[in-house]
Every structure is written in structure tokens, then in C-alpha cells.
Amino acid sequence: MQEALIHNAQTYASRHNLQLVERLGHGVHGIVLVGEDKGKPGKTAIKAHEHFEPYVQERRIYQRLQEAGITEVMEFHVPELIRYDDELRIIEMTIVTPPFVLDFAGARLDFPPDFPEEVWEEWETEKKEQFGSRWPEARAVLGALEEFGIYVLDVSPRNITF
């Protein structure tokens, strides 16, 4: 998997005059690398997705945020979409600093998931343990995203960072 994702990111980088300079992160849906424009200063995040469906979902969410002019949600920075490539399953976006909210590959658009009550209770308990005293603030960020029809399920202190 890693080799194919890196290959896609390298292909994308060469098409857009970028140089991949370091790894920024990885997760269930793919890897994130830092791209540096060969012709001008500045770095961007290049996210290479393993599967098409999570890629499309994340791309659509970033497009919605871009169309609405959203760069922050409750003072949490949100990466801004720069460009994307459907063939390579790549999203290029700005790099954000804390506090931030990111990683929408596991999110839903427009319709909340229809889980039984006990599943929601278990999810809530797990999130309270992960975020501790910051859970009410993290939950408020999720609520603010829901106002835009974005339902984030795969939330952790890695993707809502204070």
C-alpha cells in the first residue's frame, strides 16, 4: 500500500512542480506528505488516499468548506483545499497549526449516520476518555461542522488538536 501511495504522490508532485520533502502523517485512509513548490516558497500537505470512496468524500467536504469560505471552525484552523487529482486520489491542502480540525476521509456529508442508541453511547464514552476535560469543546467543534452538513465520526485528539 505505502509504495503505491508514495508513487501516486510523486506522480502528482511532478505534475505540479512540487518536491516531496517529508512525511507529515498517516492513517487508515492514506498518507500525508509535505510538498514544496520548486518555483516559490511555501509548503503544502499532499494527502494520498488508498481507496476512492473515502477520497471522494473528503474532497467533497473540503470543496464545501472552500465554497463557504471556511478556514476556521470555532477558532480551530481547517486546511484549505488547493487542488486535487481524482485519478491519483490526491488532495493538496494548506498545512495548519494548532488548534486545528482535519481529516475528513471518514466523515459523512449531509446525512448523519443512523446508529442504534447503544452504539452512540459507546462512541460518546470512548470520546470522553480520549479527550478528557476537553471533550465538551471537541464536541462543540463537531456540532459546528454539522451545521455545514459534515458529520465527523472518526474523531480523536490527532484530528481535533488544541
Long-range contacts (C-beta under 8 A, 24 or more apart in sequence): 1-50, 2-31, 4-50, 5-30, 5-31, 5-48, 5-49, 5-50, 6-31, 6-33, 6-48, 8-48, 8-88, 8-89, 8-90, 9-33, 9-46, 9-48, 9-88, 9-90, 11-88, 12-46, 12-48, 12-85, 12-88, 12-90, 12-92, 13-46, 15-85, 16-83, 16-92, 18-44, 18-46, 20-46, 24-95, 25-158, 27-103, 27-105, 27-158, 28-105, 28-106, 28-154, 29-54, 29-55, 29-58, 29-103, 29-105, 29-106, 30-54, 30-55, 30-89, 30-105, 34-95, 35-92, 43-95, 44-82, 44-92, 44-93, 44-94, 44-95, 45-79, 45-92, 45-93, 45-94, 45-95, 46-90, 46-91, 46-92, 47-90, 47-91, 47-92, 47-93, 48-88, 48-89, 48-90, 49-89, 49-90, 49-91, 49-105, 50-89, 51-89, 52-89, 54-105, 54-106, 55-86, 55-89, 55-91, 55-105, 56-86, 57-104, 57-105, 57-107, 57-108, 57-109, 58-91, 58-103, 58-104, 58-105, 58-107, 59-84, 59-86, 59-91, 60-109, 61-104, 61-107, 61-109, 61-150, 62-91, 62-93, 62-104, 64-109, 64-148, 64-149, 64-150, 65-148, 65-150, 68-148, 70-148, 73-101, 73-141, 73-144, 73-145, 74-140, 74-141, 74-144, 75-99, 76-100, 76-101, 76-141, 76-160, 77-101, 78-102, 98-161, 98-162, 99-161, 99-162, 100-160, 100-161, 101-141, 101-145, 101-152, 101-159, 101-160, 101-161, 102-159, 103-154, 103-158, 103-159, 104-150, 104-152, 105-154, 106-152, 106-153, 106-154, 107-145, 107-150, 107-151, 107-152, 107-153, 107-154, 108-150, 108-151, 108-153, 109-149, 109-150, 109-151, 110-149, 111-151, 112-146, 112-151, 113-151, 113-153, 123-153, 127-155, 130-156, 130-157, 131-157, 131-160, 134-162, 137-162
